[in-house]
């Protein structure tokens, strides 16, 4: 017999997630027996959506996509076939399988459902300004990633110049990611804020650049290429650029995106007439070091130091152009 939930054994995180589920299902109207007044249930409309966008699925493929019990899906399909919304043809590869697609009537039935869904989603976004929309989409992406959605595909990622609001994101994500993954303290976030602020104040588009890696309007990573300067005097070092602030969101790693960002720095530096690129990193940042090494950078100096609340080994790398 299942144990009755009591205040003593209720997990507050479970309670919070269930509350969100109730809020969101109510907000998007999926509690209506017939979605958008269409005469179709939510499961039926999902079947229509899948077949509208993935023609030629088998019933087993459709069951996997929708995570539905095959028996329940079979009953759904039978009802839609009876209404002549779905066609089935024998697979030329496996005669035991049928390939499903929407009939002309099925496409007519699906069109207003899709239009209502588009309009409802637009209405949800309408009251939000651009920062709010970006925050909402980032939250949905985070939910997808944490609950097992497919990883971000590199082909869909855009590299673009920085714009208003990006530098705040750069500082925030550096501070949060390095604190979470390496335990670095706020001293590091302060350093990033200083570097990023100086980039904006001194920015010369002919000699310096920032690239933001973005997918669907959401930032995934960044890198900066700046004029190298003497640390004591702040004077420019002739012919030398400096690569700074390379970072990737965890979900965007392993896709070659870091290498793309580093390659953009080299391409820009060559066009700007620099003779070399240098960078400073830490020995524990093994993924970044591998990118630099593969791109042809060579390690020229190391120095132990205590920074950001940790004992580290700083490394200077250089690429001759």
Rosetta silent file (secondary structure, phi, psi, omega in degrees, C-alpha in Angstrom):
SEQUENCE: XXXXXXXXXXXXXXXXXXXXXXXXXXXXXXXXXXXXXXXXXXXXXXXXXXXXXXXXXXXXXXXXXXXXXXXXXXXXXXXXXXXXXXXXXXXXXXXXXXXXXXXXXXXXXXXXXXXXXXXXXXXXXXXXXXXXXXXXXXXXXXXXXXXXXXXXXXXXXXXXXXXXXXXXXXXXXXXXXXXXXXXXXXXXXXXXXXXXXXXXXXXXXXXXXXXXXXXXXXXXXXXXXXXXXXXXXXXXXXXXXXXXXXXXXXXXXXXXXXXXXXXXXXXXXXXXXXXXXXXXXXXXXXXXXXXXXXXXXXXXXXXXXXXXXXXXXXXXXXXXX
SCORE:     score description
SCORE:     0.000 S_00000001
   1 L     0.000  134.242 -179.343    0.000    0.000    0.000 S_00000001
   2 L   -66.414  142.612  179.612    1.331    3.434   -0.964 S_00000001
   3 L   -76.854  132.965  177.304    2.334    5.645    1.939 S_00000001
   4 L   -68.532  132.635  178.483    0.105    8.681    2.494 S_00000001
   5 L   -68.906  132.795  176.994    2.005   11.938    2.033 S_00000001
   6 L  -126.585  163.580  178.497    2.338   13.893    5.263 S_00000001
   7 L   -54.427  -25.936 -177.605    4.038   17.229    6.005 S_00000001
   8 L   -77.087  -28.612 -175.020    6.991   15.248    7.369 S_00000001
   9 L  -113.027    9.459  178.094    7.688   13.242    4.205 S_00000001
  10 L   -82.444  127.136  176.547    6.767   15.726    1.470 S_00000001
  11 L   -80.780  119.810 -177.845    9.787   16.832   -0.567 S_00000001
  12 H   -62.599  -28.729  177.769    9.512   20.637   -1.030 S_00000001
  13 H   -69.705  -39.279  175.848   11.269   20.407   -4.406 S_00000001
  14 H   -63.458  -42.886  179.052    8.695   17.882   -5.630 S_00000001
  15 H   -60.005  -43.187 -178.919    5.924   20.147   -4.351 S_00000001
  16 H   -65.145  -42.594 -179.161    7.393   23.146   -6.181 S_00000001
  17 H   -67.874  -39.219  177.592    7.740   21.274   -9.488 S_00000001
  18 H   -64.136  -37.854  177.604    4.192   19.917   -9.241 S_00000001
  19 H   -63.053  -41.365  177.155    2.932   23.451   -8.588 S_00000001
  20 H   -63.151  -42.718  179.073    4.720   24.660  -11.720 S_00000001
  21 H   -58.955  -42.920  179.154    3.191   21.803  -13.737 S_00000001
  22 H   -65.382  -42.015  178.518   -0.303   22.776  -12.562 S_00000001
  23 H   -60.667  -48.090 -172.227    0.341   26.440  -13.338 S_00000001
  24 H   -72.344  -40.767  178.568    1.688   25.797  -16.826 S_00000001
  25 H   -63.382  -35.281  175.845   -0.919   23.250  -17.924 S_00000001
  26 H   -69.489  -39.494 -176.330   -3.608   25.700  -16.816 S_00000001
  27 H   -64.895  -36.991 -177.454   -1.829   28.611  -18.530 S_00000001
  28 L   -97.552    3.450  170.405   -1.645   26.900  -21.934 S_00000001
  29 L    77.468   21.087 -177.649   -5.116   25.407  -21.722 S_00000001
  30 L   -77.735   -5.860  176.718   -4.314   21.703  -21.965 S_00000001
  31 L   -78.376  -14.412  176.068   -6.942   20.919  -19.335 S_00000001
  32 L   -63.878  134.883 -177.874   -9.650   21.619  -21.910 S_00000001
  33 L   -62.353  -37.146  177.782  -11.134   18.329  -23.049 S_00000001
  34 L  -119.086  110.687 -170.007  -11.042   19.491  -26.666 S_00000001
  35 H   -66.411  132.264  179.628   -7.983   21.596  -27.325 S_00000001
  36 H    55.980   25.037 -179.334   -8.631   25.061  -28.792 S_00000001
  37 H    64.649   24.503 -172.931  -12.267   24.053  -29.316 S_00000001
  38 L   -84.972  -16.214 -172.756  -11.145   21.869  -32.220 S_00000001
  39 L    89.797    2.026  179.358  -12.985   18.688  -31.360 S_00000001
  40 L  -118.917  142.957  176.422   -9.649   16.882  -30.841 S_00000001
  41 L   -75.748  167.171  177.757   -8.029   15.884  -27.588 S_00000001
  42 H   -59.331  -46.702  177.777   -4.468   16.894  -26.735 S_00000001
  43 H   -59.076  -39.806  178.873   -3.086   13.384  -27.534 S_00000001
  44 H   -64.618  -41.479 -179.426   -4.902   13.404  -30.888 S_00000001
  45 H   -67.168  -33.421  177.183   -3.559   16.851  -31.735 S_00000001
  46 H   -66.887  -37.918  175.787   -0.022   15.746  -30.835 S_00000001
  47 H   -62.502  -44.644  179.228   -0.321   12.801  -33.217 S_00000001
  48 H   -61.250  -40.907  179.902   -1.494   15.169  -35.953 S_00000001
  49 H   -62.303  -46.723 -178.382    1.441   17.527  -35.231 S_00000001
  50 H   -60.298  -43.274 -177.352    4.020   14.733  -35.446 S_00000001
  51 H   -75.245  -25.545  175.567    2.651   13.443  -38.746 S_00000001
  52 H   -69.841  -28.548 -176.267    2.382   16.983  -40.156 S_00000001
  53 H  -106.759  -13.703 -178.647    6.094   17.483  -39.489 S_00000001
  54 L  -139.441   74.173 -177.603    7.470   13.934  -39.897 S_00000001
  55 L   -67.623  141.657  176.349    5.653   12.190  -42.699 S_00000001
  56 L    90.267   18.951  175.998    6.214    8.457  -43.067 S_00000001
  57 E   -74.899  147.780  169.918    6.654    7.499  -39.409 S_00000001
  58 L   -85.690  165.643  179.213    5.837    3.992  -38.316 S_00000001
  59 H   -62.093  -37.278  179.982    3.563    3.445  -35.320 S_00000001
  60 H   -67.977  -38.990  176.687    6.524    2.281  -33.237 S_00000001
  61 H   -64.554  -40.338  179.964    8.535    5.408  -34.128 S_00000001
  62 H   -65.487  -39.585  178.300    5.534    7.563  -33.269 S_00000001
  63 H   -62.333  -39.695  179.066    5.125    5.821  -29.913 S_00000001
  64 H   -67.842  -41.365 -179.142    8.778    6.535  -29.076 S_00000001
  65 H   -63.219  -38.835 -176.438    8.505   10.181  -30.091 S_00000001
  66 H   -94.884   -4.537 -178.034    5.415   10.719  -27.963 S_00000001
  67 L    53.954   47.935 -179.029    6.468    8.350  -25.170 S_00000001
  68 L  -111.323  149.503  173.408    3.050    6.653  -25.388 S_00000001
  69 L   -61.604  130.575 -177.678    2.019    3.115  -24.643 S_00000001
  70 H   -56.151  -36.790  179.094    1.765    1.314  -28.028 S_00000001
  71 H   -65.265  -42.986  178.733   -1.680   -0.032  -27.184 S_00000001
  72 H   -65.523  -41.793  178.750   -3.000    3.431  -26.320 S_00000001
  73 H   -63.054  -38.916  179.335   -1.423    4.886  -29.458 S_00000001
  74 H   -59.101  -39.889  178.565   -3.018    2.133  -31.545 S_00000001
  75 H   -68.895  -38.176  175.922   -6.443    3.191  -30.279 S_00000001
  76 H   -60.465  -47.115 -178.522   -5.654    6.849  -31.021 S_00000001
  77 H   -63.742  -39.706  179.743   -4.590    5.988  -34.566 S_00000001
  78 H   -60.515  -42.403  179.333   -7.662    3.834  -35.131 S_00000001
  79 H   -64.713  -39.915  179.196   -9.912    6.760  -34.185 S_00000001
  80 H   -71.128  -34.680  176.178   -8.063    9.147  -36.495 S_00000001
  81 H   -66.435  -38.612  179.741   -8.124    6.630  -39.335 S_00000001
  82 H   -62.256  -31.548  177.864  -11.860    6.197  -38.853 S_00000001
  83 L   -88.119    5.179  176.142  -12.225    9.943  -39.356 S_00000001
  84 L    61.333   36.694  177.596  -10.042    9.608  -42.480 S_00000001
  85 L   -96.670  -16.713 -176.838   -7.381   11.968  -41.132 S_00000001
  86 E  -127.041  140.665  173.418   -4.509    9.482  -41.438 S_00000001
  87 E  -112.895  150.321  177.249   -3.309    7.309  -44.286 S_00000001
  88 E  -130.760  132.981  175.065   -1.166    4.188  -43.956 S_00000001
  89 E  -130.060  150.844 -176.457    0.943    2.578  -46.665 S_00000001
  90 E   -69.353  137.192  179.053    3.118   -0.490  -46.494 S_00000001
  91 L   -68.724  132.902  177.481    6.808    0.149  -45.935 S_00000001
  92 L   -71.559  -15.595 -179.060    8.947   -0.790  -48.966 S_00000001
  93 L   -92.335  -39.336 -178.132   11.709   -1.869  -46.561 S_00000001
  94 L  -137.254  105.951 -175.760    9.683   -3.923  -44.085 S_00000001
  95 L   -63.323  -15.651  179.212    6.300   -5.209  -45.227 S_00000001
  96 L   -79.094  -13.296 -176.956    5.298   -5.739  -41.606 S_00000001
  97 L  -106.454  146.859  173.569    5.405   -1.978  -40.984 S_00000001
  98 E  -111.305  139.997  177.190    3.037    0.736  -42.183 S_00000001
  99 E   -97.229  126.178 -173.388    4.162    4.297  -42.896 S_00000001
 100 E   -99.235  144.445  175.212    1.752    6.889  -41.540 S_00000001
 101 E  -153.702  164.071  177.263    0.964   10.311  -42.997 S_00000001
 102 E   -79.924  140.969  170.842   -1.804   12.888  -42.876 S_00000001
 103 L   -79.256  174.752  175.275   -4.528   12.789  -45.484 S_00000001
 104 H   -58.639  -40.660  177.370   -5.753   15.978  -47.141 S_00000001
 105 H   -64.831  -35.859  178.514   -8.561   16.030  -44.566 S_00000001
 106 H   -64.864  -40.050  178.500   -5.979   15.544  -41.814 S_00000001
 107 H   -68.380  -36.224  176.012   -3.993   18.545  -42.944 S_00000001
 108 H   -65.546  -37.199  179.646   -7.154   20.628  -43.060 S_00000001
 109 H   -70.399  -35.602 -176.823   -7.989   19.489  -39.520 S_00000001
 110 H   -75.301  -32.663 -172.874   -4.501   20.229  -38.238 S_00000001
 111 H   -54.251  -50.130 -179.996   -4.165   23.728  -39.760 S_00000001
 112 H   -68.587  -29.358  176.164   -6.506   25.576  -37.326 S_00000001
 113 H   -63.817  -45.148 -179.572   -5.034   23.717  -34.340 S_00000001
 114 H   -65.319  -40.879  179.958   -1.559   24.842  -35.351 S_00000001
 115 H   -63.905  -41.976  178.567   -2.760   28.405  -35.992 S_00000001
 116 H   -64.195  -40.195  179.545   -4.426   28.594  -32.564 S_00000001
 117 H   -64.060  -43.757  177.792   -1.276   27.265  -30.899 S_00000001
 118 H   -60.029  -44.822 -178.078    0.884   29.851  -32.676 S_00000001
 119 H   -65.965  -40.153  179.877   -1.496   32.632  -31.657 S_00000001
 120 H   -64.544  -42.445  179.648   -1.662   31.456  -28.038 S_00000001
 121 H   -65.932  -40.338  176.714    2.130   31.300  -27.767 S_00000001
 122 H   -61.266  -37.291  179.061    2.464   34.760  -29.317 S_00000001
 123 H   -67.452  -34.284  176.420   -0.047   36.031  -26.733 S_00000001
 124 H   -64.797  -38.326 -177.674    2.054   34.565  -23.911 S_00000001
 125 H   -80.515  -25.597 -170.975    5.131   36.399  -25.204 S_00000001
 126 H   -54.323  -42.779 -177.730    3.377   39.658  -26.086 S_00000001
 127 L   -72.443  -10.777 -174.857    3.432   41.264  -22.591 S_00000001
 128 L   -91.465  138.908  170.376    7.142   40.553  -22.190 S_00000001
 129 L   -75.996  176.642 -177.864    9.885   42.881  -23.322 S_00000001
 130 H   -58.668  -42.817  177.285   12.947   41.528  -25.113 S_00000001
 131 H   -60.638  -40.195  179.276   14.871   40.859  -21.852 S_00000001
 132 H   -65.486  -39.743  178.310   11.889   38.976  -20.456 S_00000001
 133 H   -63.880  -43.823  179.439   11.526   36.889  -23.603 S_00000001
 134 H   -62.984  -40.169  179.112   15.195   35.983  -23.560 S_00000001
 135 H   -65.721  -41.324  179.162   14.958   35.040  -19.886 S_00000001
 136 H   -64.184  -45.728 -178.805   11.865   32.899  -20.510 S_00000001
 137 H   -66.788  -34.723  176.215   13.450   31.093  -23.476 S_00000001
 138 H   -64.930  -38.899  178.557   16.633   30.500  -21.500 S_00000001
 139 H   -64.836  -40.624  179.035   14.533   28.966  -18.727 S_00000001
 140 H   -67.281  -38.376  177.612   12.768   26.641  -21.168 S_00000001
 141 H   -63.085  -40.846  178.756   16.101   25.629  -22.688 S_00000001
 142 H   -62.314  -43.162  177.824   17.439   24.865  -19.205 S_00000001
 143 H   -60.630  -45.247  179.513   14.419   22.680  -18.443 S_00000001
 144 H   -59.922  -43.789 -178.058   14.884   20.798  -21.724 S_00000001
 145 H   -65.963  -44.509 -176.307   18.563   20.230  -21.040 S_00000001
 146 H   -70.181  -30.417 -177.993   18.102   19.075  -17.459 S_00000001
 147 L   -97.481   12.930  167.128   15.240   16.728  -18.300 S_00000001
 148 L   100.155   19.865  175.547   17.035   15.039  -21.156 S_00000001
 149 L   -68.171  157.730  178.852   16.315   16.927  -24.375 S_00000001
 150 L   -57.815  148.530  179.482   18.825   16.380  -27.231 S_00000001
 151 L   -65.761  157.206 -179.041   22.008   18.433  -27.011 S_00000001
 152 L   -63.380  133.444  178.872   22.314   21.649  -28.950 S_00000001
 153 L   -86.126  136.364 -175.848   23.379   21.126  -32.556 S_00000001
 154 H   -63.570  -34.977 -174.870   26.393   23.108  -33.740 S_00000001
 155 H   -61.797  -25.058 -177.029   24.876   23.865  -37.151 S_00000001
 156 H   -88.188    0.647 -174.461   22.132   25.965  -35.523 S_00000001
 157 L   -93.041  128.415  178.767   24.586   28.176  -33.597 S_00000001
 158 E  -100.821  137.159  170.322   25.241   31.719  -34.839 S_00000001
 159 E  -102.197  120.467 -176.527   28.396   33.684  -34.038 S_00000001
 160 E  -133.743  162.343  175.771   27.564   37.385  -33.877 S_00000001
 161 E   -68.536  162.483  178.335   29.108   40.632  -32.577 S_00000001
 162 L   -70.959  155.066  175.356   28.244   41.874  -29.103 S_00000001
 163 L  -144.543  179.531 -176.331   25.315   44.198  -28.539 S_00000001
 164 L   -54.452  131.545  179.251   23.614   45.949  -25.616 S_00000001
 165 L    96.969  -21.602 -176.251   23.122   43.581  -22.687 S_00000001
 166 H   -67.781  -38.239 -174.832   25.693   40.983  -23.767 S_00000001
 167 H   -66.021  -35.531  174.827   28.498   42.165  -21.498 S_00000001
 168 H   -61.263  -40.228  177.052   26.324   41.736  -18.429 S_00000001
 169 H   -64.051  -42.740  179.994   25.664   38.149  -19.514 S_00000001
 170 H   -56.985  -47.983 -178.396   29.407   37.555  -20.034 S_00000001
 171 H   -64.959  -47.340 -177.314   30.210   38.699  -16.497 S_00000001
 172 H   -60.610  -47.019 -175.396   27.327   36.818  -14.899 S_00000001
 173 H   -72.200  -35.009  173.543   27.991   33.493  -16.623 S_00000001
 174 H   -60.018  -48.426 -179.299   31.734   33.598  -15.969 S_00000001
 175 H   -60.684  -46.648 -175.834   31.082   34.170  -12.287 S_00000001
 176 H   -69.264  -46.097 -175.397   28.396   31.490  -12.003 S_00000001
 177 H   -67.550  -43.751 -178.261   30.064   28.759  -14.085 S_00000001
 178 H   -72.420  -29.119  174.538   33.519   29.059  -12.522 S_00000001
 179 H   -68.063  -42.402 -177.903   32.038   29.183   -9.020 S_00000001
 180 H   -70.808  -43.214 -171.930   30.000   26.052   -9.691 S_00000001
 181 H   -90.127  -26.850 -176.446   32.654   24.033  -11.526 S_00000001
 182 H  -126.775   -4.722  179.134   35.873   25.168   -9.829 S_00000001
 183 L    74.308   18.738 -178.664   34.781   26.851   -6.606 S_00000001
 184 L   -71.638  147.748 -175.272   36.291   30.212   -7.565 S_00000001
 185 L   -90.544 -172.422 -175.290   35.167   33.176   -5.463 S_00000001
 186 H   -68.414  -13.620  175.583   33.827   36.617   -6.379 S_00000001
 187 H   -58.081  -37.644 -179.421   37.350   37.885   -7.027 S_00000001
 188 H   -68.143  -44.890  178.671   37.178   36.147  -10.395 S_00000001
 189 H   -60.892  -36.399  176.960   33.836   37.716  -11.325 S_00000001
 190 H   -63.063  -40.851  177.835   35.315   41.091  -10.367 S_00000001
 191 H   -63.214  -43.636  179.036   38.252   40.498  -12.711 S_00000001
 192 H   -61.827  -42.090  178.505   35.906   39.561  -15.556 S_00000001
 193 H   -60.687  -39.569  178.967   33.845   42.690  -14.902 S_00000001
 194 H   -65.240  -46.835 -179.364   37.018   44.797  -15.081 S_00000001
 195 H   -62.662  -46.164 -177.451   38.178   43.189  -18.345 S_00000001
 196 H   -67.244  -38.511  178.145   34.739   43.424  -19.949 S_00000001
 197 H   -64.193  -41.890  177.829   34.246   47.021  -18.820 S_00000001
 198 H   -64.312  -34.729  177.876   37.609   48.057  -20.256 S_00000001
 199 H   -59.243  -45.596 -179.421   36.668   46.348  -23.523 S_00000001
 200 H   -67.282  -41.308 -176.509   33.604   48.573  -23.864 S_00000001
 201 H   -69.577  -34.027 -175.701   35.422   51.768  -22.853 S_00000001
 202 H  -102.418    3.652 -166.667   38.393   51.219  -25.184 S_00000001
 203 L   -55.351  126.566  175.832   36.599   49.381  -27.993 S_00000001
 204 L  -126.744  106.884 -172.534   38.126   49.910  -31.428 S_00000001
 205 L   -63.310  -18.711  178.680   36.210   47.924  -34.037 S_00000001
 206 L   -81.964  -16.758 -174.940   39.204   47.887  -36.398 S_00000001
 207 L  -124.239  -11.884 -173.150   41.445   46.189  -33.820 S_00000001
 208 L  -138.653  156.905 -179.032   39.132   44.395  -31.387 S_00000001
 209 E  -158.428  157.063  171.611   36.075   42.143  -31.453 S_00000001
 210 E  -131.462  138.311  175.253   33.714   40.071  -29.355 S_00000001
 211 E  -118.456  130.763  173.550   31.771   37.086  -30.618 S_00000001
 212 E  -107.749  123.044  174.090   28.622   35.802  -28.934 S_00000001
 213 E   -83.881  127.920 -170.527   27.606   32.243  -29.834 S_00000001
 214 E  -139.262  142.030  172.321   23.821   32.199  -29.996 S_00000001
 215 E  -135.222  127.547 -179.680   21.010   29.778  -30.757 S_00000001
 216 L    52.809   36.716  178.262   17.355   30.870  -30.991 S_00000001
 217 L    80.252    3.602 -177.645   18.320   34.200  -29.440 S_00000001
 218 E  -109.344  130.347 -179.346   19.962   32.566  -26.420 S_00000001
 219 E   -73.057  137.132 -179.458   23.694   33.030  -25.703 S_00000001
 220 E  -116.091  -18.175 -177.188   25.760   29.839  -25.488 S_00000001
 221 E   179.523  177.351 -179.627   29.295   31.184  -25.268 S_00000001
 222 E  -162.134  166.328  169.325   31.668   34.001  -26.110 S_00000001
 223 E  -156.503  152.929  178.726   35.239   35.045  -26.772 S_00000001
 224 E  -123.541  144.098  168.401   37.030   38.411  -27.014 S_00000001
 225 E  -123.142  122.035 -175.558   40.030   39.504  -29.047 S_00000001
 226 E  -129.972  164.253  171.980   41.591   42.752  -27.819 S_00000001
 227 E   -66.358  122.728  177.370   44.697   44.837  -28.291 S_00000001
 228 E   -66.886  143.055 -177.960   47.317   43.461  -25.872 S_00000001
 229 E  -134.485  152.153  174.590   48.535   46.031  -23.369 S_00000001
 230 L   -65.676  126.971 -174.814   51.360   46.343  -20.868 S_00000001
 231 L   -65.155  -29.033 -178.099   49.881   45.404  -17.490 S_00000001
 232 L   -81.252  -44.318 -173.555   51.810   48.112  -15.649 S_00000001
 233 L  -101.888  -21.360 -176.126   51.328   51.071  -17.977 S_00000001
 234 L    79.131    5.554 -179.838   48.272   50.092  -20.019 S_00000001
 235 L   -77.087  143.055  178.856   50.115   51.005  -23.199 S_00000001
 236 E   -62.032  143.080  174.917   49.363   48.934  -26.359 S_00000001
 237 E   -98.017  115.273 -173.362   51.887   46.267  -27.294 S_00000001
 238 E   -57.197  131.788  173.565   52.616   46.652  -30.980 S_00000001
 239 E    76.959    3.723 -174.318   51.583   43.738  -33.189 S_00000001
 240 E  -120.715  127.188  173.388   50.096   41.679  -30.344 S_00000001
 241 E  -105.052  160.415  178.592   46.462   40.743  -29.771 S_00000001
 242 E  -127.872  127.459  175.206   45.099   39.024  -26.683 S_00000001
 243 E   -86.415  129.939 -175.634   42.423   36.336  -26.616 S_00000001
 244 E  -140.602  155.407  167.143   40.213   36.698  -23.525 S_00000001
 245 E    57.491   41.973  171.863   37.072   35.413  -21.796 S_00000001
 246 E   -74.613  126.313  177.996   36.438   32.237  -23.786 S_00000001
 247 E  -153.693  148.840  176.288   33.502   30.427  -22.193 S_00000001
 248 E  -131.947  141.999  170.141   30.776   27.962  -23.192 S_00000001
 249 L   -62.733  145.569 -178.303   27.564   26.992  -21.487 S_00000001
 250 H   -52.318  -39.467 -177.450   27.798   23.351  -20.303 S_00000001
 251 H   -71.262  -14.462 -178.201   25.139   22.193  -22.778 S_00000001
 252 H   -99.717    7.392 -178.427   27.094   23.695  -25.694 S_00000001
 253 L   -86.256  157.590  178.076   30.336   21.837  -25.013 S_00000001
 254 L    80.011   11.412 -177.312   31.720   18.987  -27.070 S_00000001
 255 L  -111.908    3.332 -177.063   30.332   20.367  -30.336 S_00000001
 256 L    83.856    6.534 -176.775   33.428   22.114  -31.656 S_00000001
 257 H   -69.829  -37.051  176.849   32.001   25.515  -30.755 S_00000001
 258 H   -60.757  -40.890  178.020   35.027   26.508  -28.675 S_00000001
 259 H   -64.799  -36.703  178.070   37.282   25.795  -31.650 S_00000001
 260 H   -63.399  -42.928 -179.608   35.028   27.923  -33.871 S_00000001
 261 H   -64.936  -43.074  179.194   35.305   30.869  -31.487 S_00000001
 262 H   -65.848  -38.200  178.280   39.084   30.558  -31.250 S_00000001
 263 H   -64.206  -36.024  177.320   39.335   30.291  -35.057 S_00000001
 264 H   -63.200  -37.857  177.297   37.341   33.529  -35.404 S_00000001
 265 H   -61.513  -44.744 -179.828   39.899   35.259  -33.217 S_00000001
 266 H   -64.626  -44.131 -179.713   42.737   34.092  -35.462 S_00000001
 267 H   -59.221  -46.960 -179.337   40.884   35.087  -38.636 S_00000001
 268 H   -64.657  -42.313 -178.463   40.164   38.576  -37.297 S_00000001
 269 H   -61.438  -39.612  178.205   43.707   39.038  -35.970 S_00000001
 270 H   -64.335  -44.254 -179.600   45.198   38.231  -39.366 S_00000001
 271 H   -65.291  -33.475 -178.862   42.870   40.704  -41.105 S_00000001
 272 H   -79.772   -7.309  176.143   43.690   43.379  -38.509 S_00000001
 273 L    87.798   16.261  176.125   47.415   42.948  -39.157 S_00000001
 274 L   -71.270  151.932  178.067   48.506   41.494  -35.817 S_00000001
 275 L   -95.243  -20.835 -176.962   51.703   39.435  -35.762 S_00000001
 276 E  -157.978  158.836  171.984   50.749   37.249  -32.805 S_00000001
 277 E  -122.953  135.246  175.147   47.977   36.354  -30.355 S_00000001
 278 E  -122.044  161.365  176.280   48.660   35.669  -26.710 S_00000001
 279 E  -153.775  158.958  176.842   46.424   34.430  -23.916 S_00000001
 280 E  -120.537  128.711  178.184   46.498   33.645  -20.217 S_00000001
 281 E  -141.236 -172.929 -178.749   44.776   30.562  -18.847 S_00000001
 282 E  -120.721  147.820 -175.305   45.056   28.073  -15.975 S_00000001
 283 L   -62.447  -26.096 -178.062   46.493   24.564  -16.055 S_00000001
 284 L   -78.105  -11.185 -178.939   43.264   23.064  -14.669 S_00000001
 285 L   -87.444   70.564 -169.764   41.232   24.318  -17.649 S_00000001
 286 H   -65.650  -36.930 -178.904   42.081   21.244  -19.680 S_00000001
 287 H   -65.536  -43.662  178.704   39.338   21.559  -22.310 S_00000001
 288 H   -65.362  -42.001  179.688   40.350   25.121  -23.184 S_00000001
 289 H   -59.627  -39.059  179.835   44.052   24.195  -23.224 S_00000001
 290 H   -64.875  -36.868  177.760   43.310   21.384  -25.698 S_00000001
 291 H   -64.690  -46.021 -179.023   41.554   23.853  -28.003 S_00000001
 292 H   -63.460  -43.644 -178.735   44.483   26.257  -27.917 S_00000001
 293 H   -62.859  -42.927  179.813   47.024   23.503  -28.506 S_00000001
 294 H   -65.798  -30.588  179.486   45.093   22.111  -31.463 S_00000001
 295 L   -79.322   -2.433  176.899   44.851   25.613  -32.959 S_00000001
 296 L   101.258    2.687  175.978   48.645   25.900  -32.931 S_00000001
 297 L   -69.837  149.071  176.909   49.223   27.917  -29.765 S_00000001
 298 E  -123.117  143.647  179.512   52.347   27.036  -27.802 S_00000001
 299 E   -75.478  123.856 -175.653   52.894   27.251  -24.062 S_00000001
 300 E  -113.286  -17.702 -179.947   55.585   29.875  -23.380 S_00000001
 301 E  -164.830  149.336  174.958   55.503   30.359  -19.576 S_00000001
 302 E  -132.379  153.217  179.159   53.931   29.047  -16.371 S_00000001
 303 E  -157.030  120.983  175.055   53.649   30.571  -12.898 S_00000001
 304 E   -66.798  145.511  176.878   52.002   29.259   -9.700 S_00000001
 305 E  -158.801  163.196  175.924   49.731   31.764   -7.980 S_00000001
 306 E  -114.416  110.843 -178.049   46.886   31.994   -5.483 S_00000001
 307 E  -145.705  154.900  174.643   43.874   33.723   -6.971 S_00000001
 308 L    60.534   23.874 -179.788   40.084   33.472   -6.881 S_00000001
 309 L    80.000   18.223 -176.451   40.321   31.533   -3.610 S_00000001
 310 E  -143.433  153.514  171.291   42.374   28.701   -5.131 S_00000001
 311 E   -85.268  121.326 -172.736   45.978   27.605   -5.692 S_00000001
 312 E  -131.232  165.959  171.192   46.496   27.710   -9.446 S_00000001
 313 E  -120.426  108.950  178.327   49.149   27.484  -12.131 S_00000001
 314 E   -77.399  146.415 -179.348   48.814   30.282  -14.648 S_00000001
 315 E  -131.479  136.250  172.277   49.918   29.651  -18.217 S_00000001
 316 E  -103.997  125.700  178.810   50.844   32.018  -21.034 S_00000001
 317 E  -118.413  154.319 -177.958   50.203   30.699  -24.545 S_00000001
 318 E  -145.418  142.769  175.698   51.084   32.331  -27.850 S_00000001
 319 E  -121.917  123.338  176.175   50.225   31.889  -31.532 S_00000001
 320 E   -88.661  129.558 -176.278   52.494   33.378  -34.196 S_00000001
 321 L   -96.261    0.000    0.000   50.522   34.555  -37.249 S_00000001
